[in-house]
Amino acid sequence: MKKKFVKFIASWLSVSGLQLLLLLFKVLPRGMVYPLGRMMSRIYYIGAYKNRSLALSNLAMALGDTMSEEKLKCIARESFQTMGQIILDTVYYKDLSPEKMMALVKIDGVEHLQKALERGKGVIAASAHLGSFTVLGARLGFEGYKCTFVARHARNKKIEQIIMGFCRQTGQKVIFSRPILACMRLCIKVLSRNEILVIELDQNFGTEGLDVIFFGRKAMVATGPIKLSMNTGAAVLPMFIIRNPDGTHVIKIHPQVEFSFKGDTEKDIRGNLQNIVDTIEKCIRAYPGQWVNWIHKRWETGRQQMPQ
């Protein structure tokens, strides 16, 4: 009976609880809503048995050789908390003045971005669902950069509605990844305008991707960034947003990835893709609790293709 009640509360929090938080945001100060959101995230962690089990399983597989079971549980709880903070940040930051946004979100490595854009062929930001990733494009927009995100439709339509509204209000555009050909055409148009195309490479791309090593296991990754770069000449820069302990954020922009081509197309794409994924993994290892995809079946297809 107790387990059923906790499960019901977790289910309620994922829909009605979210709507309640959004309502409270309109009448309460930020300093009161964020602690409430963290508390609700902890309750959701307790009740969302399947998501919690998957997160702990993925963490044990990826980091279990270097961390204790208790440490992995702490990371899982922090990851669930990050999910709630992303939604709250998305709602809060959409109404900020440029001055307030710039004070709360710093940029490290903007010179790499500027140098890449000077080539006039656009930039592909290879990113991940790390930290409050929805804020990344909004903050860059205040510096005069135009950002377009490639995204999948969210399972929770309320969350998708919130994020899409935030993107519209902050000048960001979204291209949905399906159908693939239409997506690729729109991506090429973005790059031809010398703008920034953000592609998050930390989701399972199934059999349409290529297998690379991610946390010591095979994982299927989208080849789009490499193929787009090959076809358009766009630079690829790893780019992430990280939450600081004081609640502020920093966008970390890495130097352009230098590709190597030796004449074997598939091997070249896989090798260059591996270099990008290695950078993503390094950043996740540095901030594991800020990666929300521990609850996803990230390695499922890769596991199926590995020798038994």
ChimeraX attribute file (.defattr): number of C-alpha atoms within 10 A of each C-alpha:
attribute: neighborCount
match mode: 1-to-1
recipient: residues
	/A:1	6
	/A:2	7
	/A:3	11
	/A:4	10
	/A:5	11
	/A:6	17
	/A:7	19
	/A:8	14
	/A:9	19
	/A:10	22
	/A:11	15
	/A:12	13
	/A:13	19
	/A:14	18
	/A:15	14
	/A:16	13
	/A:17	18
	/A:18	19
	/A:19	14
	/A:20	11
	/A:21	20
	/A:22	17
	/A:23	11
	/A:24	15
	/A:25	17
	/A:26	12
	/A:27	9
	/A:28	11
	/A:29	10
	/A:30	15
	/A:31	8
	/A:32	11
	/A:33	18
	/A:34	17
	/A:35	12
	/A:36	14
	/A:37	21
	/A:38	18
	/A:39	14
	/A:40	22
	/A:41	25
	/A:42	17
	/A:43	19
	/A:44	27
	/A:45	22
	/A:46	17
	/A:47	21
	/A:48	17
	/A:49	15
	/A:50	11
	/A:51	19
	/A:52	20
	/A:53	15
	/A:54	16
	/A:55	25
	/A:56	22
	/A:57	15
	/A:58	22
	/A:59	23
	/A:60	17
	/A:61	14
	/A:62	17
	/A:63	17
	/A:64	15
	/A:65	9
	/A:66	10
	/A:67	12
	/A:68	12
	/A:69	14
	/A:70	9
	/A:71	14
	/A:72	22
	/A:73	17
	/A:74	13
	/A:75	21
	/A:76	28
	/A:77	21
	/A:78	20
	/A:79	26
	/A:80	27
	/A:81	23
	/A:82	23
	/A:83	21
	/A:84	23
	/A:85	22
	/A:86	21
	/A:87	19
	/A:88	21
	/A:89	16
	/A:90	23
	/A:91	18
	/A:92	15
	/A:93	18
	/A:94	17
	/A:95	13
	/A:96	13
	/A:97	11
	/A:98	13
	/A:99	9
	/A:100	11
	/A:101	19
	/A:102	16
	/A:103	11
	/A:104	16
	/A:105	21
	/A:106	17
	/A:107	17
	/A:108	14
	/A:109	13
	/A:110	16
	/A:111	13
	/A:112	14
	/A:113	22
	/A:114	12
	/A:115	13
	/A:116	20
	/A:117	19
	/A:118	11
	/A:119	13
	/A:120	16
	/A:121	21
	/A:122	26
	/A:123	29
	/A:124	30
	/A:125	26
	/A:126	24
	/A:127	22
	/A:128	25
	/A:129	20
	/A:130	27
	/A:131	28
	/A:132	24
	/A:133	21
	/A:134	22
	/A:135	25
	/A:136	23
	/A:137	24
	/A:138	25
	/A:139	23
	/A:140	20
	/A:141	16
	/A:142	16
	/A:143	12
	/A:144	8
	/A:145	18
	/A:146	19
	/A:147	24
	/A:148	23
	/A:149	22
	/A:150	18
	/A:151	15
	/A:152	13
	/A:153	10
	/A:154	11
	/A:155	8
	/A:156	10
	/A:157	11
	/A:158	15
	/A:159	17
	/A:160	14
	/A:161	12
	/A:162	15
	/A:163	20
	/A:164	17
	/A:165	15
	/A:166	21
	/A:167	22
	/A:168	13
	/A:169	13
	/A:170	19
	/A:171	15
	/A:172	22
	/A:173	17
	/A:174	17
	/A:175	17
	/A:176	15
	/A:177	17
	/A:178	13
	/A:179	8
	/A:180	11
	/A:181	10
	/A:182	12
	/A:183	16
	/A:184	19
	/A:185	11
	/A:186	16
	/A:187	24
	/A:188	19
	/A:189	13
	/A:190	21
	/A:191	24
	/A:192	16
	/A:193	12
	/A:194	20
	/A:195	21
	/A:196	27
	/A:197	26
	/A:198	27
	/A:199	21
	/A:200	22
	/A:201	22
	/A:202	24
	/A:203	18
	/A:204	21
	/A:205	19
	/A:206	17
	/A:207	13
	/A:208	11
	/A:209	16
	/A:210	20
	/A:211	25
	/A:212	20
	/A:213	19
	/A:214	21
	/A:215	19
	/A:216	10
	/A:217	14
	/A:218	20
	/A:219	27
	/A:220	26
	/A:221	28
	/A:222	21
	/A:223	19
	/A:224	19
	/A:225	26
	/A:226	21
	/A:227	13
	/A:228	19
	/A:229	19
	/A:230	14
	/A:231	10
	/A:232	14
	/A:233	17
	/A:234	26
	/A:235	28
	/A:236	27
	/A:237	23
	/A:238	23
	/A:239	25
	/A:240	24
	/A:241	26
	/A:242	22
	/A:243	19
	/A:244	12
	/A:245	7
	/A:246	7
	/A:247	10
	/A:248	13
	/A:249	22
	/A:250	18
	/A:251	23
	/A:252	18
	/A:253	21
	/A:254	20
	/A:255	18
	/A:256	17
	/A:257	15
	/A:258	11
	/A:259	17
	/A:260	10
	/A:261	12
	/A:262	7
	/A:263	8
	/A:264	8
	/A:265	10
	/A:266	10
	/A:267	13
	/A:268	16
	/A:269	20
	/A:270	18
	/A:271	16
	/A:272	18
	/A:273	23
	/A:274	18
	/A:275	15
	/A:276	21
	/A:277	24
	/A:278	15
	/A:279	17
	/A:280	22
	/A:281	17
	/A:282	13
	/A:283	20
	/A:284	19
	/A:285	15
	/A:286	9
	/A:287	16
	/A:288	22
	/A:289	22
	/A:290	28
	/A:291	26
	/A:292	23
	/A:293	20
	/A:294	24
	/A:295	20
	/A:296	15
	/A:297	14
	/A:298	21
	/A:299	23
	/A:300	14
	/A:301	18
	/A:302	22
	/A:303	14
	/A:304	11
	/A:305	13
	/A:306	11
	/A:307	5
	/A:308	5
